Amino acid sequence: MKLAIIGSGNMGGALIKGWAKSPASLDITITAHTQQTLDRFKVEYPQLNCTLNNKEAAEQADVVVLAVKPWLIDEVIAQMGEALDGKTVISVAANAKNDRIDVYVMPNIAAEFGQSMTFIEKGDAAAVETARKLFDLVGQVKVVDAKQMAAGMMMAGCGIAYVMRFLRAMMEGGVEMGLYPADALQIAMQTMQGAITLLDETGLHPEAAIDKVTTPGGITIKGLNELDHAGFNSAVIRCLKAGL
Protein backbone atom coordinates (compact mmCIF):
# COMPACT_ATOMS: atom_id res chain seq x y z
CA MET A 1 0.00 0.00 0.00
CA LYS A 2 1.27 3.47 -0.89
CA LEU A 3 0.55 5.77 2.03
CA ALA A 4 0.92 9.55 2.27
CA ILE A 5 0.87 11.20 5.69
CA ILE A 6 0.25 14.91 5.41
CA GLY A 7 1.72 16.56 8.48
CA SER A 8 4.43 15.34 10.85
CA GLY A 9 3.47 16.97 14.15
CA ASN A 10 2.65 15.15 17.37
CA MET A 11 -0.15 12.97 15.99
CA GLY A 12 1.22 12.63 12.47
CA GLY A 13 4.67 11.89 13.86
CA ALA A 14 3.35 9.16 16.15
CA LEU A 15 1.56 7.51 13.22
CA ILE A 16 4.61 7.81 10.97
CA LYS A 17 6.80 6.09 13.56
CA GLY A 18 4.21 3.43 14.34
CA TRP A 19 3.65 2.53 10.69
CA ALA A 20 7.37 2.71 9.88
CA LYS A 21 8.06 0.17 12.64
CA SER A 22 5.16 -2.13 11.72
CA PRO A 23 5.80 -5.39 9.84
CA ALA A 24 3.38 -4.42 7.09
CA SER A 25 4.58 -3.70 3.57
CA LEU A 26 3.91 0.04 3.38
CA ASP A 27 5.42 2.55 0.97
CA ILE A 28 5.24 5.69 3.12
CA THR A 29 5.61 9.29 1.97
CA ILE A 30 5.50 12.05 4.59
CA THR A 31 5.26 15.82 4.46
CA ALA A 32 6.16 18.50 6.97
CA HIS A 33 6.30 22.26 7.26
CA THR A 34 10.11 22.34 7.33
CA GLN A 35 12.96 20.38 5.77
CA GLN A 36 14.54 20.00 9.22
CA THR A 37 11.57 17.95 10.39
CA LEU A 38 11.75 15.72 7.33
CA ASP A 39 15.50 15.24 7.78
CA ARG A 40 14.96 14.17 11.39
CA PHE A 41 12.48 11.47 10.35
CA LYS A 42 14.70 10.36 7.45
CA VAL A 43 17.65 9.78 9.78
CA GLU A 44 15.60 7.55 12.05
CA TYR A 45 13.60 5.83 9.30
CA PRO A 46 15.62 5.84 6.05
CA GLN A 47 12.88 3.96 4.18
CA LEU A 48 10.55 6.96 4.30
CA ASN A 49 9.93 9.14 1.25
CA CYS A 50 9.96 12.82 2.26
CA THR A 51 8.68 15.96 0.56
CA LEU A 52 7.56 19.46 1.46
CA ASN A 53 4.95 19.30 -1.31
CA ASN A 54 1.57 17.96 -0.11
CA LYS A 55 0.20 17.60 -3.65
CA GLU A 56 3.25 15.61 -4.76
CA ALA A 57 2.84 13.26 -1.77
CA ALA A 58 -0.86 12.69 -2.55
CA GLU A 59 -0.16 11.96 -6.22
CA GLN A 60 2.12 9.06 -5.21
CA ALA A 61 -0.36 7.48 -2.77
CA ASP A 62 -3.28 5.08 -2.61
CA VAL A 63 -4.27 6.36 0.84
CA VAL A 64 -3.83 9.92 2.13
CA VAL A 65 -3.87 10.55 5.88
CA LEU A 66 -4.52 14.17 6.86
CA ALA A 67 -2.69 14.82 10.14
CA VAL A 68 -2.63 18.62 10.15
CA LYS A 69 -4.31 21.00 12.59
CA PRO A 70 -8.12 21.07 12.18
CA TRP A 71 -8.17 24.69 11.04
CA LEU A 72 -5.75 23.84 8.20
CA ILE A 73 -7.77 20.97 6.75
CA ASP A 74 -9.68 22.97 4.12
CA GLU A 75 -6.54 24.81 3.01
CA VAL A 76 -4.47 21.63 2.69
CA ILE A 77 -7.23 19.79 0.79
CA ALA A 78 -7.51 22.73 -1.60
CA GLN A 79 -3.72 22.63 -2.16
CA MET A 80 -3.88 18.96 -3.19
CA GLY A 81 -6.97 19.40 -5.39
CA GLU A 82 -7.29 16.76 -8.09
CA ALA A 83 -4.35 14.81 -6.64
CA LEU A 84 -6.90 13.37 -4.18
CA ASP A 85 -9.07 11.95 -6.94
CA GLY A 86 -9.36 8.18 -6.64
CA LYS A 87 -7.58 8.13 -3.26
CA THR A 88 -8.92 7.05 0.11
CA VAL A 89 -8.70 10.19 2.25
CA ILE A 90 -8.51 9.70 6.02
CA SER A 91 -8.57 12.56 8.52
CA VAL A 92 -7.23 12.36 12.07
CA ALA A 93 -7.88 16.06 12.70
CA ALA A 94 -10.40 16.42 15.53
CA ASN A 95 -13.85 17.63 14.46
CA ALA A 96 -12.64 18.72 11.00
CA LYS A 97 -15.18 18.11 8.24
CA ASN A 98 -14.75 18.34 4.48
CA ASP A 99 -16.53 16.61 1.59
CA ARG A 100 -13.21 15.23 0.31
CA ILE A 101 -12.67 13.24 3.52
CA ASP A 102 -13.77 9.61 3.18
CA VAL A 103 -13.39 8.51 6.78
CA TYR A 104 -12.75 10.23 10.11
CA VAL A 105 -10.40 8.51 12.56
CA MET A 106 -9.37 9.37 16.12
CA PRO A 107 -6.15 7.63 17.28
CA ASN A 108 -3.85 8.69 20.11
CA ILE A 109 -0.11 9.32 20.37
CA ALA A 110 0.60 5.80 21.70
CA ALA A 111 0.36 4.77 18.02
CA GLU A 112 4.12 5.34 17.94
CA PHE A 113 4.52 2.18 20.02
CA GLY A 114 1.65 0.17 18.55
CA GLN A 115 -0.60 0.89 21.53
CA SER A 116 -3.14 3.42 20.25
CA MET A 117 -6.84 3.15 21.08
CA THR A 118 -8.33 4.27 17.78
CA PHE A 119 -11.94 5.10 16.89
CA ILE A 120 -13.14 5.00 13.27
CA GLU A 121 -16.41 6.65 12.30
CA LYS A 122 -18.78 4.43 10.32
CA GLY A 123 -19.29 5.46 6.71
CA ASP A 124 -18.23 4.21 3.30
CA ALA A 125 -17.56 0.51 3.85
CA ALA A 126 -14.45 0.30 1.67
CA ALA A 127 -12.86 3.39 3.23
CA VAL A 128 -13.64 2.19 6.75
CA GLU A 129 -12.10 -1.22 6.02
CA THR A 130 -8.95 0.41 4.61
CA ALA A 131 -8.68 2.59 7.72
CA ARG A 132 -9.26 -0.38 10.02
CA LYS A 133 -6.45 -2.38 8.42
CA LEU A 134 -4.05 0.56 8.70
CA PHE A 135 -4.83 1.46 12.29
CA ASP A 136 -4.86 -2.18 13.41
CA LEU A 137 -1.10 -1.95 12.80
CA VAL A 138 -0.66 0.67 15.55
CA GLY A 139 -3.02 -0.54 18.29
CA GLN A 140 -6.62 -1.49 18.96
CA VAL A 141 -9.51 -0.22 16.82
CA LYS A 142 -13.22 0.34 17.34
CA VAL A 143 -15.57 1.25 14.48
CA VAL A 144 -18.41 3.34 15.92
CA ASP A 145 -21.36 5.53 14.97
CA ALA A 146 -20.71 9.24 14.48
CA LYS A 147 -22.49 10.04 17.75
CA GLN A 148 -19.89 7.99 19.68
CA MET A 149 -16.81 9.63 18.17
CA ALA A 150 -16.77 12.49 20.66
CA ALA A 151 -16.85 10.03 23.56
CA GLY A 152 -14.03 8.08 21.92
CA MET A 153 -11.98 11.25 21.53
CA MET A 154 -12.41 12.18 25.19
CA MET A 155 -11.73 8.67 26.51
CA ALA A 156 -8.78 7.78 24.27
CA GLY A 157 -7.52 10.76 22.26
CA CYS A 158 -7.64 13.13 25.23
CA GLY A 159 -7.87 10.40 27.84
CA ILE A 160 -4.23 9.43 27.49
CA ALA A 161 -3.37 12.84 28.97
CA TYR A 162 -5.80 12.30 31.85
CA VAL A 163 -4.15 8.98 32.66
CA MET A 164 -0.75 10.68 32.67
CA ARG A 165 -2.06 13.36 35.02
CA PHE A 166 -3.15 10.60 37.44
CA LEU A 167 0.33 9.05 37.18
CA ARG A 168 1.88 12.42 37.94
CA ALA A 169 -0.30 12.74 41.03
CA MET A 170 0.79 9.29 42.22
CA MET A 171 4.41 10.25 41.57
CA GLU A 172 4.08 13.46 43.59
CA GLY A 173 2.46 11.55 46.42
CA GLY A 174 5.37 9.10 46.38
CA VAL A 175 7.86 11.97 46.57
CA GLU A 176 5.99 13.46 49.55
CA MET A 177 6.28 10.07 51.28
CA GLY A 178 10.04 10.04 50.76
CA LEU A 179 10.68 8.37 47.39
CA TYR A 180 12.92 9.83 44.72
CA PRO A 181 10.92 11.19 41.73
CA ALA A 182 12.25 8.65 39.21
CA ASP A 183 11.54 5.77 41.59
CA ALA A 184 8.06 7.10 42.35
CA LEU A 185 7.24 7.35 38.65
CA GLN A 186 8.53 3.85 37.95
CA ILE A 187 6.45 2.44 40.81
CA ALA A 188 3.33 4.30 39.66
CA MET A 189 3.72 3.12 36.05
CA GLN A 190 4.35 -0.50 37.00
CA THR A 191 1.40 -0.46 39.39
CA MET A 192 -0.85 0.86 36.61
CA GLN A 193 0.54 -1.69 34.16
CA GLY A 194 -0.11 -4.43 36.69
CA ALA A 195 -3.71 -3.29 37.15
CA ILE A 196 -4.25 -3.21 33.38
CA THR A 197 -2.75 -6.66 32.90
CA LEU A 198 -4.82 -8.12 35.74
CA LEU A 199 -8.08 -6.81 34.26
CA ASP A 200 -7.08 -7.83 30.73
CA GLU A 201 -6.08 -11.37 31.72
CA THR A 202 -8.94 -12.09 34.13
CA GLY A 203 -11.83 -10.18 32.55
CA LEU A 204 -12.78 -8.97 36.02
CA HIS A 205 -14.88 -5.85 36.50
CA PRO A 206 -12.64 -3.18 38.09
CA GLU A 207 -14.74 -3.18 41.26
CA ALA A 208 -14.39 -6.96 41.61
CA ALA A 209 -10.62 -6.60 41.31
CA ILE A 210 -10.65 -3.82 43.91
CA ASP A 211 -12.41 -6.20 46.31
CA LYS A 212 -9.41 -8.52 46.08
CA VAL A 213 -7.17 -5.77 47.48
CA THR A 214 -9.57 -4.26 50.00
CA THR A 215 -9.78 -5.98 53.38
CA PRO A 216 -12.15 -4.88 56.16
CA GLY A 217 -10.51 -2.25 58.33
CA GLY A 218 -7.41 -2.21 56.10
CA ILE A 219 -5.49 0.70 54.66
CA THR A 220 -6.72 0.28 51.06
CA ILE A 221 -10.31 1.10 51.95
CA LYS A 222 -9.12 4.19 53.82
CA GLY A 223 -7.41 5.46 50.69
CA LEU A 224 -10.41 4.62 48.49
CA ASN A 225 -12.72 6.45 50.86
CA GLU A 226 -10.45 9.52 50.71
CA LEU A 227 -10.77 9.48 46.91
CA ASP A 228 -14.56 9.30 47.28
CA HIS A 229 -14.59 12.11 49.84
CA ALA A 230 -12.61 14.25 47.38
CA GLY A 231 -15.10 13.53 44.59
CA PHE A 232 -12.67 11.44 42.51
CA ASN A 233 -15.30 9.56 40.45
CA SER A 234 -17.26 12.73 39.81
CA ALA A 235 -14.10 14.62 38.79
CA VAL A 236 -13.15 11.91 36.26
CA ILE A 237 -16.64 11.85 34.74
CA ARG A 238 -16.79 15.65 34.55
CA CYS A 239 -13.33 15.65 32.95
CA LEU A 240 -14.46 13.24 30.23
CA LYS A 241 -17.68 15.15 29.56
CA ALA A 242 -15.95 18.55 29.42
CA GLY A 243 -15.27 18.26 25.69
CA LEU A 244 -18.71 17.05 24.60
C-alpha positions in Angstrom: 0.0 0.0 0.0 1.3 3.5 -0.9 0.5 5.8 2.0 0.9 9.6 2.3 0.9 11.2 5.7 0.3 14.9 5.4 1.7 16.6 8.5 4.4 15.3 10.9 3.5 17.0 14.2 2.7 15.2 17.4 -0.1 13.0 16.0 1.2 12.6 12.5 4.7 11.9 13.9 3.3 9.2 16.2 1.6 7.5 13.2 4.6 7.8 11.0 6.8 6.1 13.6 4.2 3.4 14.3 3.7 2.5 10.7 7.4 2.7 9.9 8.1 0.2 12.6 5.2 -2.1 11.7 5.8 -5.4 9.8 3.4 -4.4 7.1 4.6 -3.7 3.6 3.9 0.0 3.4 5.4 2.6 1.0 5.2 5.7 3.1 5.6 9.3 2.0 5.5 12.0 4.6 5.3 15.8 4.5 6.2 18.5 7.0 6.3 22.3 7.3 10.1 22.3 7.3 13.0 20.4 5.8 14.5 20.0 9.2 11.6 18.0 10.4 11.8 15.7 7.3 15.5 15.2 7.8 15.0 14.2 11.4 12.5 11.5 10.3 14.7 10.4 7.5 17.7 9.8 9.8 15.6 7.6 12.1 13.6 5.8 9.3 15.6 5.8 6.1 12.9 4.0 4.2 10.6 7.0 4.3 9.9 9.1 1.3 10.0 12.8 2.3 8.7 16.0 0.6 7.6 19.5 1.5 4.9 19.3 -1.3 1.6 18.0 -0.1 0.2 17.6 -3.7 3.2 15.6 -4.8 2.8 13.3 -1.8 -0.9 12.7 -2.5 -0.2 12.0 -6.2 2.1 9.1 -5.2 -0.4 7.5 -2.8 -3.3 5.1 -2.6 -4.3 6.4 0.8 -3.8 9.9 2.1 -3.9 10.6 5.9 -4.5 14.2 6.9 -2.7 14.8 10.1 -2.6 18.6 10.2 -4.3 21.0 12.6 -8.1 21.1 12.2 -8.2 24.7 11.0 -5.7 23.8 8.2 -7.8 21.0 6.7 -9.7 23.0 4.1 -6.5 24.8 3.0 -4.5 21.6 2.7 -7.2 19.8 0.8 -7.5 22.7 -1.6 -3.7 22.6 -2.2 -3.9 19.0 -3.2 -7.0 19.4 -5.4 -7.3 16.8 -8.1 -4.3 14.8 -6.6 -6.9 13.4 -4.2 -9.1 12.0 -6.9 -9.4 8.2 -6.6 -7.6 8.1 -3.3 -8.9 7.0 0.1 -8.7 10.2 2.3 -8.5 9.7 6.0 -8.6 12.6 8.5 -7.2 12.4 12.1 -7.9 16.1 12.7 -10.4 16.4 15.5 -13.8 17.6 14.5 -12.6 18.7 11.0 -15.2 18.1 8.2 -14.8 18.3 4.5 -16.5 16.6 1.6 -13.2 15.2 0.3 -12.7 13.2 3.5 -13.8 9.6 3.2 -13.4 8.5 6.8 -12.8 10.2 10.1 -10.4 8.5 12.6 -9.4 9.4 16.1 -6.2 7.6 17.3 -3.9 8.7 20.1 -0.1 9.3 20.4 0.6 5.8 21.7 0.4 4.8 18.0 4.1 5.3 17.9 4.5 2.2 20.0 1.6 0.2 18.5 -0.6 0.9 21.5 -3.1 3.4 20.3 -6.8 3.2 21.1 -8.3 4.3 17.8 -11.9 5.1 16.9 -13.1 5.0 13.3 -16.4 6.7 12.3 -18.8 4.4 10.3 -19.3 5.5 6.7 -18.2 4.2 3.3 -17.6 0.5 3.8 -14.5 0.3 1.7 -12.9 3.4 3.2 -13.6 2.2 6.7 -12.1 -1.2 6.0 -9.0 0.4 4.6 -8.7 2.6 7.7 -9.3 -0.4 10.0 -6.4 -2.4 8.4 -4.1 0.6 8.7 -4.8 1.5 12.3 -4.9 -2.2 13.4 -1.1 -1.9 12.8 -0.7 0.7 15.5 -3.0 -0.5 18.3 -6.6 -1.5 19.0 -9.5 -0.2 16.8 -13.2 0.3 17.3 -15.6 1.2 14.5 -18.4 3.3 15.9 -21.4 5.5 15.0 -20.7 9.2 14.5 -22.5 10.0 17.7 -19.9 8.0 19.7 -16.8 9.6 18.2 -16.8 12.5 20.7 -16.8 10.0 23.6 -14.0 8.1 21.9 -12.0 11.3 21.5 -12.4 12.2 25.2 -11.7 8.7 26.5 -8.8 7.8 24.3 -7.5 10.8 22.3 -7.6 13.1 25.2 -7.9 10.4 27.8 -4.2 9.4 27.5 -3.4 12.8 29.0 -5.8 12.3 31.8 -4.1 9.0 32.7 -0.8 10.7 32.7 -2.1 13.4 35.0 -3.2 10.6 37.4 0.3 9.0 37.2 1.9 12.4 37.9 -0.3 12.7 41.0 0.8 9.3 42.2 4.4 10.3 41.6 4.1 13.5 43.6 2.5 11.5 46.4 5.4 9.1 46.4 7.9 12.0 46.6 6.0 13.5 49.5 6.3 10.1 51.3 10.0 10.0 50.8 10.7 8.4 47.4 12.9 9.8 44.7 10.9 11.2 41.7 12.3 8.7 39.2 11.5 5.8 41.6 8.1 7.1 42.4 7.2 7.3 38.7 8.5 3.8 38.0 6.5 2.4 40.8 3.3 4.3 39.7 3.7 3.1 36.0 4.4 -0.5 37.0 1.4 -0.5 39.4 -0.8 0.9 36.6 0.5 -1.7 34.2 -0.1 -4.4 36.7 -3.7 -3.3 37.1 -4.2 -3.2 33.4 -2.7 -6.7 32.9 -4.8 -8.1 35.7 -8.1 -6.8 34.3 -7.1 -7.8 30.7 -6.1 -11.4 31.7 -8.9 -12.1 34.1 -11.8 -10.2 32.6 -12.8 -9.0 36.0 -14.9 -5.8 36.5 -12.6 -3.2 38.1 -14.7 -3.2 41.3 -14.4 -7.0 41.6 -10.6 -6.6 41.3 -10.7 -3.8 43.9 -12.4 -6.2 46.3 -9.4 -8.5 46.1 -7.2 -5.8 47.5 -9.6 -4.3 50.0 -9.8 -6.0 53.4 -12.2 -4.9 56.2 -10.5 -2.3 58.3 -7.4 -2.2 56.1 -5.5 0.7 54.7 -6.7 0.3 51.1 -10.3 1.1 52.0 -9.1 4.2 53.8 -7.4 5.5 50.7 -10.4 4.6 48.5 -12.7 6.5 50.9 -10.5 9.5 50.7 -10.8 9.5 46.9 -14.6 9.3 47.3 -14.6 12.1 49.8 -12.6 14.3 47.4 -15.1 13.5 44.6 -12.7 11.4 42.5 -15.3 9.6 40.4 -17.3 12.7 39.8 -14.1 14.6 38.8 -13.1 11.9 36.3 -16.6 11.8 34.7 -16.8 15.7 34.6 -13.3 15.7 32.9 -14.5 13.2 30.2 -17.7 15.1 29.6 -16.0 18.5 29.4 -15.3 18.3 25.7 -18.7 17.1 24.6 
